[in-house]
Amino acid sequence: MANRASNLLVGLTFCCISVLVNTGIGNGSVLARTIKQQKCNIYAYIIHQDPQGLKVRSGANPTYQIVGKIPTYETVQIIAVLGKWVQITNASGGFKGTGWVYLPTLGISVQGYGSDGVALYASSDRKSKKLARVPVNVNVKLLGCQGEWAQVEYQGIKGWLAREDQCGAALTSCS
């Protein structure tokens, strides 16, 4: 009987740890890996389609207070990234100030000023390997940022776009 109780306790412990780690609840505990905030300086636009606007929060988590809202297609400046959350400022419409939004609610596209596309790099360095060529005026999935580089995904390829190849304004080609 003691062996069954011990097995049950071990199973329950692993189940709880799995829930904490996989839901993100454990991010602040010793069970989860530490996520370091990364400084950025890029522009993106709101792709979230809520008619009431994208909720801006006081911290990098959905439990933080809502401090404002930003309408769809407005441009924001991303100044930091922490996991799947980005710190934004300088919204072109709606919210004024600095706050946090969920990264997948933002979009970015590619500009190229009359070229046949731009390079997608393996790292945030022009000397790194070129992974692909992305056509001009194409929307790409924004994954993160580092300095003035945007980490994106295009047709299943994850890589980095240089600042001059990014367009953070919706409904325009940035040219």
Secondary structure by P-SEA (a helix, b strand, c coil): caaaaaaaaaaaaaaaaaaaaaaccccccccccbbbbbbbbbbbbbcccccccccccccccccccccccccccbbbbbccccccbbbbccccccccccccccccccbbbbbbcccccccccccccccccccccccccbbbbbccccccccccccccccccccccccccccccccc
